[in-house]
Amino acid sequence: MSLSSIPLLSSLFIYTSLSFCIHAQSPVLKEATSENFITNKRSIYKENLSQLDKYRKNQAATYKNANNTEKKIILKQVKARLEAELCTNVFPAWYGTPWDFNGISKTPGEGKIACGYFVSTCLVHIGYNVPRIKLAQQPSQRIIKTFVQRSGMDISSQRSMDKIRTQLKQSGNGIYIVGLDTHVGFVTVEDDTMTFVHSSYYRPARAVTAELIDTKNPLSDSKYRVFGKLFSDKMLINWLQNHRYTVAR
């Protein structure tokens, strides 16, 4: 299956230095799913991650010596950078990478990758110090609980997708991990544009894909859904300080 035949949906994500700013150009089909676009993202993948690591170290030093007002500004900048990195560089590089239940690839476009490994690998690659393999092998709620406090998790069952959309809109723009009956992935929210990014076992994709949340996919079909919003202040500080995460039990 060629990349161009995979039905991917995506939004254009723009980084700003002060605040989260995912702007949907709704949806960007041709650019975000072309072979050239994905190939380019893969070719600069390692360099982007290297630049992100340098940014982390620089910001960590700045944060350490900042006053409270400056720290708040730095955390906003870091949040925007991480969200943009995932949406503009990391996710697109993985598009079209084949799904397999036992897939453990660490490189976009090479080998195969399972849904849990896709989530854990993306988070490790942007700089979270967490055991990639152990995290990937956990039930989805434990993956979320590793980064998000229980009070920050929204668990629902038998809720319609209309109500899910309302819930996400109320929770605010950003990136979420979503755990399902037998699946896990990311959801990006920008107002009414909500995208499910995951290593899909559904046909015809059976690969890493991005699609609107209420199309035919594991998110819309699942009876159980738990959402955890990424990049709280604590999660951002942990990233800056290279905090070693213990996988939740």
C-alpha positions as CSV (number, residue, x, y, z in Angstrom):
1,M,0.0,0.0,0.0
2,S,1.4,3.4,-1.0
3,L,1.3,6.3,1.4
4,S,-0.9,8.3,-1.0
5,S,-3.6,5.6,-0.7
6,I,-3.9,5.8,3.1
7,P,-6.9,8.0,4.1
8,L,-5.2,10.5,6.5
9,L,-6.6,13.7,7.8
10,S,-4.5,16.3,9.5
11,S,-4.5,20.0,10.6
12,L,-1.7,22.5,10.1
13,F,0.0,23.3,13.4
14,I,1.8,26.6,13.9
15,Y,4.2,27.2,16.8
16,T,4.2,30.5,18.7
17,S,6.7,31.5,21.3
18,L,4.2,32.4,24.0
19,S,1.1,30.2,23.9
20,F,-0.4,27.0,22.5
21,C,-1.5,27.9,19.0
22,I,-2.8,25.0,16.9
23,H,-4.5,26.6,14.0
24,A,-6.5,24.3,11.8
25,Q,-6.3,24.9,8.1
26,S,-9.0,22.3,8.0
27,P,-8.2,19.8,7.1
28,V,-4.9,19.8,5.1
29,L,-5.2,16.7,3.0
30,K,-2.8,16.9,0.1
31,E,0.2,18.4,1.8
32,A,0.1,16.4,5.0
33,T,-0.4,13.1,3.3
34,S,1.8,13.3,0.3
35,E,4.8,11.0,0.0
36,N,7.2,14.0,-0.4
37,F,5.8,15.7,2.8
38,I,6.2,12.5,4.9
39,T,9.6,11.7,3.4
40,N,10.9,15.1,4.3
41,K,9.6,14.9,7.8
42,R,11.4,11.6,8.2
43,S,14.7,12.9,6.7
44,I,14.9,15.7,9.3
45,Y,13.4,13.7,12.2
46,K,16.7,13.1,14.1
47,E,17.9,16.7,13.6
48,N,14.6,18.1,14.9
49,L,14.8,15.9,18.0
50,S,18.4,17.0,18.5
51,Q,17.4,20.7,18.3
52,L,14.6,20.0,20.7
53,D,17.0,18.5,23.2
54,K,19.3,21.5,23.0
55,Y,16.2,23.7,23.5
56,R,15.3,21.7,26.6
57,K,18.8,22.1,28.2
58,N,18.8,25.8,27.4
59,Q,15.4,26.4,28.8
60,A,16.1,24.3,31.9
61,A,19.1,26.5,32.8
62,T,17.0,29.7,32.2
63,Y,14.1,28.3,34.2
64,K,16.4,27.5,37.2
65,N,17.5,31.1,37.5
66,A,14.1,32.8,36.7
67,N,11.7,34.5,39.0
68,N,8.1,33.3,39.3
69,T,6.8,35.6,36.6
70,E,9.5,34.5,34.2
71,K,8.9,30.8,35.0
72,K,5.3,31.1,34.0
73,I,6.3,32.6,30.7
74,I,9.0,29.9,30.1
75,L,6.5,27.1,30.8
76,K,4.1,28.6,28.2
77,Q,6.9,28.7,25.7
78,V,7.9,25.1,26.5
79,K,4.3,23.9,26.2
80,A,3.9,25.5,22.8
81,R,7.1,24.1,21.6
82,L,6.3,20.5,22.7
83,E,2.8,20.6,21.2
84,A,4.1,22.0,18.0
85,E,6.9,19.5,17.8
86,L,4.5,16.6,18.2
87,C,2.0,18.0,15.6
88,T,4.4,19.4,13.0
89,N,7.3,17.0,13.1
90,V,6.8,13.8,15.1
91,F,3.3,12.7,14.2
92,P,3.7,13.4,10.4
93,A,7.0,11.5,10.2
94,W,5.3,8.4,11.5
95,Y,2.3,8.6,9.1
96,G,2.1,5.4,7.0
97,T,4.3,3.3,9.3
98,P,2.6,-0.1,9.3
99,W,0.7,-1.2,12.4
100,D,1.4,-4.6,13.9
101,F,0.3,-6.0,17.3
102,N,3.9,-6.9,18.1
103,G,5.4,-3.8,16.3
104,I,8.2,-2.1,18.3
105,S,9.8,0.2,15.7
106,K,11.9,3.2,17.0
107,T,12.2,4.8,13.5
108,P,9.4,6.4,11.5
109,G,8.8,4.5,8.3
110,E,10.8,1.5,9.3
111,G,9.4,-1.8,10.6
112,K,6.0,-1.9,12.2
113,I,4.6,-0.3,15.4
114,A,1.8,-1.2,17.8
115,C,-0.5,1.5,19.3
116,G,1.1,1.5,22.7
117,Y,4.6,1.7,21.2
118,F,3.6,4.6,19.0
119,V,2.4,6.6,22.1
120,S,5.4,5.7,24.2
121,T,7.9,6.3,21.4
122,C,6.6,9.7,20.6
123,L,6.8,10.8,24.2
124,V,10.3,9.4,24.6
125,H,11.5,11.0,21.4
126,I,10.4,14.5,22.5
127,G,12.4,14.1,25.6
128,Y,10.4,12.4,28.3
129,N,12.6,10.2,30.5
130,V,10.4,7.1,30.8
131,P,11.0,3.4,29.9
132,R,9.7,3.2,26.4
133,I,9.1,-0.6,26.3
134,K,7.6,-0.9,29.8
135,L,5.2,2.0,29.2
136,A,4.1,0.7,25.8
137,Q,3.1,-2.6,27.3
138,Q,0.8,-1.2,29.9
139,P,-3.0,-0.9,29.8
140,S,-3.9,2.4,28.3
141,Q,-5.1,3.9,31.6
142,R,-1.7,3.2,33.2
143,I,0.0,4.9,30.3
144,I,-2.1,8.0,31.0
145,K,-1.7,7.8,34.8
146,T,2.0,7.8,34.4
147,F,1.8,11.5,33.2
148,V,-1.6,12.7,34.4
149,Q,-3.0,12.7,38.0
150,R,-6.1,10.7,38.5
151,S,-8.0,13.9,39.1
152,G,-7.0,15.1,35.7
153,M,-8.4,12.0,33.9
154,D,-11.8,11.9,32.3
155,I,-13.2,8.4,32.1
156,S,-16.4,7.7,30.2
157,S,-18.4,4.8,29.0
158,Q,-21.4,4.6,26.7
159,R,-21.1,8.3,25.9
160,S,-22.0,9.4,22.4
161,M,-19.4,11.0,20.2
162,D,-21.4,14.3,20.3
163,K,-21.0,14.3,24.1
164,I,-17.3,13.4,23.7
165,R,-16.8,16.4,21.4
166,T,-18.6,18.6,24.0
167,Q,-16.4,17.2,26.7
168,L,-13.2,17.8,24.8
169,K,-14.2,21.3,23.9
170,Q,-14.9,22.1,27.5
171,S,-11.5,20.6,28.5
172,G,-9.8,23.0,26.1
173,N,-7.4,23.0,23.2
174,G,-4.4,20.8,23.4
175,I,-3.1,17.3,23.1
176,Y,-4.6,14.3,25.0
177,I,-3.7,10.7,25.4
178,V,-6.9,8.6,24.9
179,G,-7.2,5.1,26.2
180,L,-9.8,2.8,24.7
181,D,-11.1,-0.8,25.2
182,T,-8.1,-2.3,23.5
183,H,-6.3,0.7,22.0
184,V,-4.4,3.9,22.8
185,G,-3.5,7.0,20.8
186,F,-3.5,10.8,20.9
187,V,-6.3,13.3,20.3
188,T,-5.5,16.9,19.2
189,V,-8.2,19.5,19.9
190,E,-8.4,23.0,18.3
191,D,-11.8,24.3,18.9
192,D,-14.1,22.2,16.7
193,T,-11.3,20.4,14.9
194,M,-10.5,17.2,16.8
195,T,-8.1,14.7,15.3
196,F,-7.3,11.1,16.4
197,V,-3.6,10.3,15.8
198,H,-2.8,6.6,16.4
199,S,-1.3,3.4,15.0
200,S,-4.5,2.0,13.5
201,Y,-5.4,-1.6,13.2
202,Y,-8.5,-0.8,11.2
203,R,-8.5,-1.3,7.5
204,P,-7.7,0.2,5.1
205,A,-5.0,2.1,7.0
206,R,-3.5,-0.5,9.4
207,A,-0.8,2.1,9.9
208,V,-0.1,5.3,11.8
209,T,-2.8,7.7,10.7
210,A,-4.6,10.9,11.7
211,E,-8.3,11.1,11.2
212,L,-11.2,13.1,12.5
213,I,-12.4,11.6,15.8
214,D,-15.9,10.7,14.7
215,T,-15.0,8.8,11.5
216,K,-15.0,5.0,11.6
217,N,-12.2,4.3,14.0
218,P,-11.4,2.6,17.4
219,L,-12.2,5.9,19.2
220,S,-15.7,6.2,17.9
221,D,-16.4,2.5,18.2
222,S,-15.0,2.0,21.7
223,K,-17.3,1.5,24.7
224,Y,-14.7,2.8,27.1
225,R,-12.7,6.0,26.8
226,V,-10.3,7.7,29.2
227,F,-8.7,11.0,28.3
228,G,-5.7,12.6,29.9
229,K,-4.5,16.1,28.9
230,L,-0.8,16.4,28.3
231,F,1.6,19.2,29.4
232,S,0.4,20.3,32.8
233,D,2.9,22.6,34.5
234,K,4.3,19.6,36.5
235,M,4.8,17.6,33.3
236,L,6.6,20.6,31.7
237,I,8.9,21.0,34.7
238,N,9.6,17.3,34.7
239,W,10.6,17.6,31.0
240,L,12.9,20.5,31.7
241,Q,14.6,18.7,34.6
242,N,14.8,15.3,32.8
243,H,12.8,13.7,35.6
244,R,12.9,9.9,35.5
245,Y,9.3,8.7,35.3
246,T,8.1,5.5,37.0
247,V,5.4,3.7,35.0
248,A,2.2,3.8,36.9
249,R,0.7,0.7,38.5
